[in-house]
Amino acid sequence: MALARRALARDPDAVRAIIKTHNQRLYRIARGVVRNDAEAEDVVQEAYMRAFSSLAAFRGEASLSTWLSRIVINEALGRLRKRRRIVAMPENPEARIIPFPLNPSDDPERTMAQRQILGLVERATDSLPDVYRSVFVARVIEGLSIEETADLLGVRPETVKTRLHRARSLVRKALDDEIGPVLLDAFPFAGRRCERLTRAVMEGLGFEP
C-alpha cells in the first residue's frame, strides 16, 4: 500500500519499482493467454497504463501483484475475444507465433541445450487448450498457489486442480518428462526487454525518460 500510495502521488521511483517488480510475472501470464511474445508485451504495457490510471481504486484487499495480474488477465482475454470476432477463417497454425528477437545479452547464462528445451516447453504450453494453459502458466510456470490461481482466474480451487492435472498430463506427454527443472525459466522477460517496457510505461505516464 505504501508503494501504491507513492505511485499514486506520481513518485517515479515507486512507479518504476512496481513495474520492474512485476514485469516477469505479468508477462508470463499474458504470454500464457495470447501465445504471442510481442502481443504479450503489448498486453502488459496496456495493463500497466490501465492500472496506474485507476490506482486510486486499489484498496489493498488483495496484493498489488494479484490486482495487477487480474488486469493483465482481463486485457489478454479481451484481446482473445476481439481476435475471435475479427478472424472468420480458421487460424493458420504456422502463422500463429510471431517470433520476438531475443538479444543474447539478455540471457547470457543459457546454453544451447537449455534454449532447445525451453523452446519445447513454450511450444508444449502453447498447444494446450485455453482453459488448461492459463492454469498451467499461473500455477506451474509462475508458481502461484492453488488459491491464488483460483482467485486470479475466477474459478473454484477444485477446478484449478482438475485443469492443472489435465494440463500436466498433456505437457508430460509432449515432453516425455525431461523439462521439470527448467520450467522456471520459460518465457523469460528480463534485461533489455524489461527495461524497454519499463521505459515505455514511464513515458506513457508522462515521466521524463
C-alpha positions as CSV (number, residue, x, y, z in Angstrom):
1,M,0.0,0.0,0.0
2,A,2.9,2.4,0.8
3,L,4.4,1.8,-2.6
4,A,1.0,2.2,-4.3
5,R,0.4,5.5,-2.4
6,R,3.7,6.8,-3.6
7,A,3.0,5.8,-7.2
8,L,-0.4,7.5,-6.9
9,A,1.4,10.6,-5.9
10,R,3.4,10.2,-9.1
11,D,6.7,9.3,-7.4
12,P,8.7,8.0,-10.4
13,D,10.9,5.7,-8.3
14,A,7.8,4.0,-6.9
15,V,6.2,3.6,-10.4
16,R,9.5,2.2,-11.7
17,A,9.8,-0.2,-8.8
18,I,6.3,-1.5,-9.3
19,I,6.9,-2.1,-13.0
20,K,10.2,-3.9,-12.6
21,T,9.0,-6.0,-9.7
22,H,6.0,-7.3,-11.6
23,N,7.2,-7.4,-15.3
24,Q,8.2,-11.1,-15.3
25,R,5.0,-12.4,-13.7
26,L,2.7,-10.3,-15.7
27,Y,4.5,-11.0,-19.0
28,R,4.3,-14.8,-18.4
29,I,0.6,-14.6,-17.5
30,A,-0.1,-12.6,-20.6
31,R,2.1,-14.8,-22.8
32,G,0.2,-17.8,-21.5
33,V,-3.1,-16.4,-22.7
34,V,-2.3,-14.8,-26.0
35,R,0.5,-17.2,-27.0
36,N,2.5,-14.5,-28.8
37,D,5.6,-12.8,-27.4
38,A,5.1,-9.3,-29.0
39,E,1.4,-9.2,-28.2
40,A,2.0,-10.3,-24.6
41,E,4.4,-7.4,-24.2
42,D,1.8,-5.1,-25.6
43,V,-0.9,-6.5,-23.2
44,V,1.4,-5.9,-20.2
45,Q,2.1,-2.3,-21.3
46,E,-1.6,-1.6,-21.8
47,A,-2.4,-3.2,-18.5
48,Y,0.1,-1.0,-16.7
49,M,-1.5,2.1,-18.2
50,R,-4.9,1.0,-17.1
51,A,-3.6,0.1,-13.6
52,F,-1.8,3.4,-13.0
53,S,-4.7,5.4,-14.3
54,S,-7.0,3.7,-11.8
55,L,-4.6,3.2,-8.9
56,A,-6.8,5.1,-6.6
57,A,-9.2,2.2,-6.7
58,F,-6.6,-0.2,-5.2
59,R,-7.6,-0.8,-1.6
60,G,-5.2,-3.5,-0.7
61,E,-7.9,-6.1,-0.2
62,A,-5.7,-8.3,-2.5
63,S,-2.0,-8.0,-3.0
64,L,-0.8,-5.5,-5.6
65,S,0.6,-8.4,-7.6
66,T,-2.8,-10.1,-7.7
67,W,-4.6,-6.8,-8.6
68,L,-2.2,-6.2,-11.5
69,S,-2.4,-9.8,-12.6
70,R,-6.2,-9.6,-12.8
71,I,-5.9,-6.5,-15.0
72,V,-3.5,-8.4,-17.3
73,I,-5.8,-11.4,-17.5
74,N,-8.7,-9.2,-18.4
75,E,-6.8,-7.4,-21.0
76,A,-5.4,-10.6,-22.5
77,L,-8.7,-12.3,-22.6
78,G,-10.4,-9.2,-24.1
79,R,-7.9,-9.4,-26.9
80,L,-8.6,-13.1,-27.5
81,R,-12.3,-12.4,-27.7
82,K,-11.7,-9.5,-30.1
83,R,-9.4,-11.7,-32.2
84,R,-12.0,-14.4,-32.5
85,R,-14.7,-11.9,-33.5
86,I,-12.5,-10.5,-36.3
87,V,-11.0,-13.7,-37.7
88,A,-13.6,-15.6,-39.6
89,M,-11.3,-18.1,-41.2
90,P,-9.6,-20.9,-39.2
91,E,-6.3,-19.9,-37.7
92,N,-3.2,-21.0,-39.6
93,P,-1.0,-22.8,-37.0
94,E,2.1,-22.0,-39.0
95,A,1.4,-18.3,-38.8
96,R,0.2,-18.2,-35.2
97,I,3.5,-17.5,-33.5
98,I,5.4,-14.3,-34.4
99,P,8.9,-14.7,-33.0
100,F,10.2,-11.8,-30.9
101,P,14.0,-11.4,-31.3
102,L,15.8,-12.2,-28.1
103,N,19.1,-10.4,-27.7
104,P,21.8,-12.9,-26.5
105,S,22.9,-10.3,-23.9
106,D,19.5,-10.7,-22.2
107,D,20.2,-14.3,-21.2
108,P,24.0,-15.0,-21.0
109,E,23.6,-18.0,-18.7
110,R,21.6,-20.1,-21.1
111,T,23.3,-22.8,-23.0
112,M,22.1,-24.0,-26.4
113,A,20.7,-27.1,-24.8
114,Q,18.6,-25.0,-22.4
115,R,17.3,-23.0,-25.3
116,Q,16.2,-26.1,-27.1
117,I,14.4,-27.4,-24.0
118,L,12.8,-24.1,-23.3
119,G,11.6,-24.0,-26.8
120,L,9.9,-27.4,-26.2
121,V,8.3,-26.0,-23.0
122,E,6.9,-23.0,-24.8
123,R,5.6,-24.9,-27.7
124,A,4.0,-27.6,-25.5
125,T,2.4,-24.8,-23.4
126,D,1.2,-23.0,-26.5
127,S,-0.5,-26.2,-27.7
128,L,-2.7,-26.5,-24.5
129,P,-6.3,-25.5,-24.8
130,D,-7.0,-22.1,-23.3
131,V,-8.6,-23.3,-20.1
132,Y,-5.7,-25.5,-19.3
133,R,-3.0,-23.2,-20.5
134,S,-4.0,-20.3,-18.2
135,V,-4.0,-22.6,-15.2
136,F,-0.7,-24.2,-16.2
137,V,1.1,-20.9,-16.7
138,A,-0.2,-19.4,-13.4
139,R,0.3,-22.5,-11.2
140,V,3.4,-24.2,-12.7
141,I,5.4,-21.6,-14.6
142,E,4.6,-18.6,-12.4
143,G,4.4,-20.6,-9.2
144,L,1.1,-19.2,-7.8
145,S,-0.7,-21.3,-5.2
146,I,-4.0,-23.2,-5.9
147,E,-5.9,-20.5,-4.1
148,E,-4.1,-17.6,-5.8
149,T,-4.7,-19.2,-9.2
150,A,-8.4,-19.7,-8.5
151,D,-8.7,-16.1,-7.3
152,L,-6.9,-14.9,-10.3
153,L,-8.9,-16.8,-12.9
154,G,-12.3,-16.5,-11.0
155,V,-12.8,-20.3,-10.7
156,R,-13.0,-22.7,-7.7
157,P,-9.8,-24.3,-6.3
158,E,-11.2,-27.7,-7.3
159,T,-11.5,-26.5,-10.9
160,V,-7.9,-25.4,-10.8
161,K,-6.8,-28.8,-9.5
162,T,-8.7,-30.6,-12.2
163,R,-7.5,-28.4,-15.1
164,L,-3.9,-28.5,-13.7
165,H,-3.9,-32.3,-13.7
166,R,-5.1,-32.4,-17.3
167,A,-2.6,-29.7,-18.4
168,R,0.3,-31.5,-16.7
169,S,-0.7,-34.8,-18.4
170,L,-0.7,-33.1,-21.8
171,V,2.6,-31.4,-21.3
172,R,4.2,-34.5,-19.9
173,K,3.0,-36.5,-22.9
174,A,4.5,-33.9,-25.3
175,L,7.9,-33.5,-23.5
176,D,8.4,-37.0,-22.0
177,D,9.3,-35.9,-18.5
178,E,12.5,-34.1,-19.5
179,I,11.7,-30.5,-18.7
180,G,11.0,-30.3,-15.0
181,P,13.9,-28.2,-13.6
182,V,13.8,-25.6,-16.4
183,L,10.2,-24.7,-16.2
184,L,11.0,-21.7,-14.0
185,D,13.0,-20.1,-16.9
186,A,10.3,-20.5,-19.5
187,F,9.1,-17.3,-21.3
188,P,11.8,-15.1,-19.9
189,F,11.4,-11.4,-19.6
190,A,14.4,-9.6,-18.4
191,G,17.3,-7.4,-19.4
192,R,16.7,-5.1,-22.2
193,R,13.1,-6.2,-22.8
194,C,12.2,-5.5,-19.1
195,E,13.9,-2.1,-19.3
196,R,12.2,-1.2,-22.6
197,L,8.8,-2.0,-21.3
198,T,9.5,-0.1,-18.1
199,R,10.7,3.0,-20.1
200,A,7.6,2.9,-22.4
201,V,5.2,2.8,-19.5
202,M,7.0,5.6,-17.7
203,E,7.0,7.8,-20.8
204,G,3.3,6.9,-21.3
205,L,2.6,8.1,-17.8
206,G,4.3,11.4,-18.5
207,F,7.5,10.9,-16.7
208,E,10.7,12.2,-18.2
209,P,12.9,9.4,-19.8
